[in-house]
């Protein structure tokens, strides 16, 4: 029972997942496990509709059980499951802290192509999956050629709308097209080109991604920051920069552009290669919405609550850093923190030492 309550153990593998338990992939797991546990979930809902604690619970359970018997519910569930599977790898890749921008851009293009191919060729496979599921769970599946009763709307050929037209055109194509439009709006060709150019500044693997022409193109995109004279000078600086920096052991082992910028300032290279460093600054301040940034904004509701609505900006920033970087602060010894506060100024009492097995009492 302890493993069940704490969410650990094999018995948790097939439990339902609440939407929103995780920021990425929660809906995929929710739909996947709902379809796997279809019969047990339906039995529980029927039992609640008969023996629920109150009328509201009974009515809600009965309504949900009736919806699960609907073919449209099953169809939409399988459609969303397939689409979420196709976008899951991209969602997981975009939340990584150490992103490989070139790989992410390629994955974006592959995901777009996969969704477009699913739109063109996925209908037959989808309707087959739904038909098999309905047969296994005794769900009535309408004849797709039958006319929808009570529907006034007609098709382009001025024929009454059939179930085939309803599910294929009104649901399947509209949902897939909506996802494709969302992908195209978020990841346009110009944005992909910009990210590809920025990836050339990546210092990993001895600056293997370096490409002078793409970096010059990046400078051209920021025409207000680079004049024509600067572009000519940048072309010379890039050749000298990459030759010098690859032969310098101090720049080996860097993992991201932020570390590269810090090392250039430490080595005074931001003065020698001022135009290259300007490119680094533009890459660092580029407003790209990543999962890390979203986590920081989500953390604000836990830090600045209704009881802390008068919290100042400085204290809020310090509290957010501690909350967001929990992994780093978990590695700090409690005794070291106590000694730091003890040495900040004279105190009447000596702060007591904390035993390792009692640190959580603080």
N, C-alpha and C positions, 0 to 999 in steps of 0.2 A: 504493500500500500504506500510505503514511503516513496518508491520510485514513481508511482502513479501521480502522487500529489506534487512531486517536485518536477514532473515533466521529463523524467529520465527513464531509460530502459527500452527494451524492444516493444513493450506494450504501447508505447507512444507513437510507433511508426505509422500506424494506420488511423490515428485519431484525426478528427476534423481540425482544420486550421482556421482561426478567425481572420477575416480580412482586415489587414492593418497590423497584424502581429509583427510583420517585418515590412521594411520599406520597399524591398524589391522581391518579386516573385511570390508574394503572399497570395494573390488571387489565383496564380497558376496552381499552387498547392491546394488551395481551397476547392477549386473546381475538380482537380484531379482526384482528390480523396472523396469528394462528394459522389462522383461517378463510381468509384471503387466500392464505396460503402452505401450504395443506393438502397438496397433492400433493408439493411439494418436501420438506416436513417428514416426510411419510410415507416418501418414498424414502430420506431420510437415516436414519430409524429402522430401516428394513429393512436398509440397508447396515451399520449398527452391529450389528444382531442377527446378521449373518453374519461380519463382519470386526472386531468389537470387540476391544479389548486384553485383556479378561478375561471370565470367565463372568458376573460380576455385571453388567457393562455390557451384554453380549449379552442377558441375561435381562430387564433393565430396558427396553431398547429394544424387544424383542419384545413385552413386556407392553403398553407404550404404543402400539405399532403396532396391536395387537389391539383395544385400547380405542377407537382412532380408527375402527375398522370397525363399532363398535357404534352403533346408532341412538340409544340413550339418551344417549350421550356427545354426539352432534351436537345432539340436542334441548336438552339442558341448556346447551350452549355458546351456542346462539342465544337461549335464554331469558335467560341472564345478560347477553349482549351488549345485548339490547333494554332490560333494566332498568338497566344501567349507563349507557347512553346517556341515559335519562330523568333520571337523578340526576347526570349529569356537570356540567351547568351550575350546579346548586346546590353541588356539591362545590368547583368552581372559585371560585364567588362567596364561599363561607364562608372561604376561605383568604386573601382579600385583606386587606391591612393596613388600608387606609382603606375600611372597609365603610360602605355606605349601608344603615342598619338597615331603613328602610321598604322599600327594594327587596328586601332579603334576606327580609323577612317575606312579601312578595307572592310571591317566587320559591318559598318554602316551600309556600305554599298552592297555587300552580300545579303544583308537582311532585306534591303529594298528589293533586290532581285528575287529573293525567295518569296516575299509577299506577293510581288507582281506575278510570279509564276503560279502561286497558289490561286490567285484570282482567275487566271486563265484555265488552269487544269485541275483545280481542287474540288470542283463541285461534285463530280461523280464519286470521288473517294469519300467526301464528307457524307453524302447521302447514304452511301453504303455502310459507313460506321454507325450512323444514326439508325438505319434499318435493323442492323444486327443487335444493337443495344435495345431497341424497342421490342424485338422478338424475344430477347432473353429476359426482359423484365415485364412482359405482358402489357405493353403500352400500345394503345391503338394508333396505328399509323395511317393517315388518310391516303387515298389514291391521289397521286400528284396531278392527275389529269382532270379530276373532278372540279366543278365550278364551286367557288366559295359561296355558300348560301348567304343571302342578305347583303351582298356587296354590290353597290351601285357602280363603283369604279370600274372602268374598262381599260383594256390594253391599247397599245398604239393601233392595232388592227381592228379596233372597235369590237373586240370580243370580250365577253365577261371574264373577269380575272379568275384564274385557276390556282390551285394550291402550289403548282410548280412555279408559276409567276410570282406568287406571294413570297415563297421562301427563297427562291433563287435571285430574283431582282430586288424585291423590297428589303430583304434582310441580308442575304449573302453578299451581293455586290456592294450594297450601301455600306456595310460594316467594313469590308476589306478596303473599299475606296476611301473611307474615312481615315483608316489607319495609314494608308499610303499617303494621303494628303498631309496628315500630321507629320509623318517622317520627312516628306519633302520640304515642309515649312520649317521644321526644326533643323534639318541637315541639308541645306541648299548647296549647290555647287560652289558658290563663293565661300561659304563657311568651310566646306571640305578642303578647298584650295588653301584657305588661310591656315587651317590646322596642319595640313601637310607641310606648308612652308615653315611653320613654327617647329615642327618635329625635326627639322634639319639642325636645330640648335641643341638637340638632345646630346649630352656628353657621354652617354653610356657606350660601352664597347669601343673606347678610344675614338669617339666622335665619328662612328661609322655612318651615321645618318647625315653627315654634313654634305650640303649641296649648295655651291656658291650661287648658281643661277636662281634657285628657289628662294634663297635669302635675299637676293637682289629684287626678286618679284615681291617678296614680303615688304621690303622698303618702298617699292612703288605703290603698294596698296595704302601705305600711310604717307600720302603725298604732302600732307601738311607738316610732317615731321622731317622729311628728307627732301631737300631741294635737288635740282639737277646736278649742282656742284657736289653735294653730299653723296649722290649716287655714284659719281665718278670716283670719289675718294673711298667710298665703301668697297668698291670692287678691288682696290689695291689693299685695303685693310684686311679684307676677308682672306686673301691669299697669305698674307703675313701672319694673320691670327691663327689660322689652322696649322700652319707649318710650325709656329712657335709653341703652340699649346699642346700639340701631339708629342713633341719632344721633351716637354716639361713633366717630370714625375709628379709634381705637386697637383696636377690636374687629372691624374689617373684615379680610377675608382669612384668618380662622381656619378650620382644616380639620377639627378634631375636638374632642371634649369635653375632652380633656386639655389642649389649648392654651387653651381657654376658661377652665378652672379656674385655670391658671397666670396668665393675664392678669387674672382677677378678683382674685387675691391681690396681684399687682403693683400694681393700681389701687386696692387697699383696698376693692373692692366686696364681698369676702367678709364684711366687717363690716356694710356698709350693707344688703346683701341676704343676710342670714345663712341664712334658710330656703331660698332658691333655691340657695345654695352647698351646703346640706345635700343637696339633690336631686342636685347634681353629684357629690358625694362618694359617694352611694349608687350612682349610675350607674357610677362608676369602679371601685368595689370589687365590682360584681356578678359572681359567679363564672360567667361565660360561657366555655365551652370553645371557644376559637378555635384556628385552625391555628398562630398565633404562639405561644400557650402550649404547644401540643403540641410544637412545634419546640424550645422551651426545655428541656422535660423530656427530649426525645430527645437533645439535645446533651450531657446529663450523662454518658451512657455513653462519650462520646468524651473528655470532660475528666477525669472521676474514674474512672480505670481501676484495674485490680488493682495496678498499680505505684504508683498515687497514692491509695491508699485511706486515707491519713492526712491528706489535704488538709483544711485548716481551712475554715470557712464563709466567711470574708472573702475568702480567696484563691480559693475556688471561685466565689464570686459575681463577682469581677473577671474570672476566666478565662471564665466563661459569657457575660458581657457582651461581651467581645472576640470570642467565637466566634459568638454570635447576631447581633451587629451588624457582621458582616464587611464589609458594603457601606460602612458609615461609616468603618471603620478603613482600608479600602483607599484612601480619598481623603486620608489623612494622610501627609505626606511623612516619609520615614525620617530625613532630616536634622533635621527638627524634633524628632523623638523623641530623637535622639542629643543634641542641644543641651539638651533639657529634663533628661535624666539628667546631663549634664555640669554643669549649673548647680545641681543639687540639693545639691552639697557639694564640698569640695575633693578632688581626685583626684591621684594621682601621675602618671598619664599622661593625655594628651589623647586623647579618643576620635577615631579617624580619620574623615574625611569619607567618605561612601559615594556612589559614582557611581550614577546612575539606572539604568544598564544592568546593574549588579551588585548591586542591592538584594536580590535573592532569595538571595544568598550568606549573608545574615544568618540 
